[in-house]
Amino acid sequence: MPVIKSARKKLRKDRKREKLNSVVKEGYRSAVKKAQKSKTPENVKLAVKLIDKATKKRLLHKNKAARLKSKLSKLAKPASKSNTLANSAAKKISKPASKKLPKKK
């Protein structure tokens, strides 16, 4: 235990901050797990919101937060390759062929 008065005060403040920070950390962790389990847009939105709050309080590094949010956004809107290939093929077919006009002299 600290002996100096200022050190005792710092210890008290550190314990309070630790409790508050653990609440925020557990909040975003549980939200991310919930979003991964049930991939609804509402769950993903809540998880992203809590990740941003944790990043603002510097509990998460900004790059880790970006990585988590990217992973969550992929869960919310999965795009299958067969659909994207079919859509791109349909777009190519549906475009009318451009007619080249002769140049005027």
VMD Tcl script that draws the C-alpha trace (Angstrom):
set ca {
  {0.00 0.00 0.00}
  {1.18 3.50 -0.75}
  {2.27 5.63 2.19}
  {2.29 9.08 0.63}
  {-1.05 10.89 0.56}
  {-0.94 11.69 -3.16}
  {-0.10 8.07 -3.97}
  {-3.13 6.87 -1.96}
  {-5.35 9.29 -3.87}
  {-3.91 8.08 -7.17}
  {-4.60 4.49 -6.19}
  {-8.24 5.36 -5.45}
  {-8.61 7.13 -8.79}
  {-6.92 4.26 -10.64}
  {-9.32 1.74 -9.13}
  {-12.34 3.84 -10.15}
  {-11.01 4.23 -13.69}
  {-10.27 0.53 -13.90}
  {-13.88 -0.32 -13.02}
  {-15.31 2.11 -15.56}
  {-12.93 0.94 -18.27}
  {-13.75 -2.71 -17.63}
  {-17.46 -1.94 -18.05}
  {-16.79 -0.32 -21.44}
  {-14.49 -3.15 -22.55}
  {-16.94 -5.87 -21.57}
  {-19.71 -3.94 -23.31}
  {-18.03 -3.82 -26.69}
  {-16.72 -7.40 -26.41}
  {-20.16 -8.82 -25.66}
  {-21.71 -6.70 -28.43}
  {-19.17 -8.02 -30.95}
  {-19.84 -11.62 -29.90}
  {-23.59 -11.05 -30.15}
  {-23.21 -9.49 -33.61}
  {-21.08 -12.44 -34.79}
  {-23.62 -14.91 -33.47}
  {-26.75 -13.27 -34.90}
  {-25.76 -11.20 -37.90}
  {-28.54 -8.62 -37.86}
  {-27.84 -5.03 -38.90}
  {-29.04 -3.76 -35.50}
  {-26.52 -5.89 -33.61}
  {-23.72 -4.84 -35.94}
  {-24.66 -1.17 -35.59}
  {-24.63 -1.42 -31.78}
  {-21.27 -3.19 -31.79}
  {-19.73 -0.53 -34.05}
  {-21.10 2.19 -31.78}
  {-19.55 0.59 -28.68}
  {-16.24 0.01 -30.48}
  {-16.13 3.71 -31.37}
  {-16.78 4.67 -27.75}
  {-14.00 2.40 -26.52}
  {-11.64 3.86 -29.12}
  {-12.53 7.38 -28.06}
  {-11.60 6.50 -24.47}
  {-8.37 4.97 -25.79}
  {-9.25 1.50 -24.57}
  {-8.81 0.21 -28.11}
  {-6.19 1.16 -30.66}
  {-7.71 2.90 -33.67}
  {-6.37 0.28 -36.09}
  {-7.81 -2.58 -34.05}
  {-11.13 -0.76 -33.97}
  {-11.03 -0.35 -37.74}
  {-10.22 -4.03 -38.16}
  {-13.13 -5.08 -35.92}
  {-15.56 -2.75 -37.65}
  {-14.47 -4.03 -41.06}
  {-15.02 -7.60 -39.95}
  {-18.47 -6.71 -38.62}
  {-19.49 -4.89 -41.79}
  {-18.66 -7.98 -43.81}
  {-21.01 -9.97 -41.57}
  {-23.86 -7.54 -42.07}
  {-23.76 -7.56 -45.86}
  {-22.35 -10.83 -47.21}
  {-21.97 -10.84 -50.98}
  {-21.72 -14.24 -52.57}
  {-19.42 -14.61 -55.57}
  {-22.06 -16.28 -57.73}
  {-24.42 -13.31 -57.33}
  {-21.75 -10.74 -58.10}
  {-20.58 -12.67 -61.17}
  {-24.13 -13.06 -62.43}
  {-24.84 -9.36 -61.89}
  {-21.70 -8.25 -63.68}
  {-22.44 -10.60 -66.59}
  {-25.98 -9.28 -66.83}
  {-24.74 -5.71 -66.88}
  {-22.31 -6.48 -69.68}
  {-25.01 -8.15 -71.76}
  {-27.65 -5.50 -71.19}
  {-25.40 -2.62 -72.34}
  {-26.11 -1.71 -75.95}
  {-23.19 -1.89 -78.31}
  {-21.96 1.58 -79.16}
  {-22.02 2.48 -82.84}
  {-18.95 4.13 -84.20}
  {-19.72 7.02 -86.48}
  {-17.37 7.95 -89.28}
  {-15.26 11.01 -88.62}
  {-16.15 14.20 -90.47}
  {-13.42 15.84 -92.48}
}
mol new
graphics top color blue
foreach p $ca { graphics top sphere $p radius 0.5 }
foreach p [lrange $ca 0 end-1] q [lrange $ca 1 end] { graphics top cylinder $p $q radius 0.2 }
display resetview
